[in-house]
Amino acid sequence: MNELEQRLIELEIRSTHQERMIEELNEVVAAEDRRIAELKREVKVLQQALQRLQPELTPSPDE
């Protein structure tokens, strides 16, 4: 095997490795995006619950 063939093989190996890494990173990004959306929903629910409790937490003038 000559040097050019060896370099070509190495480049193909690198390319394959990079493609795999990109796929894995895309999966991580997608999972994190889903988690962020879930957390946003939870924050919204908590904000709504806090707004409902707000009148109860405000002291009345006679207290």
Buried (B, 14 or more C-beta within 10 A) or exposed (E): EEEEEEEEEEEEEEEEEEEEEEEEEEEEEEEEEEEEEEEEEEEEEEEEEEEEEEEEEEEEEEE
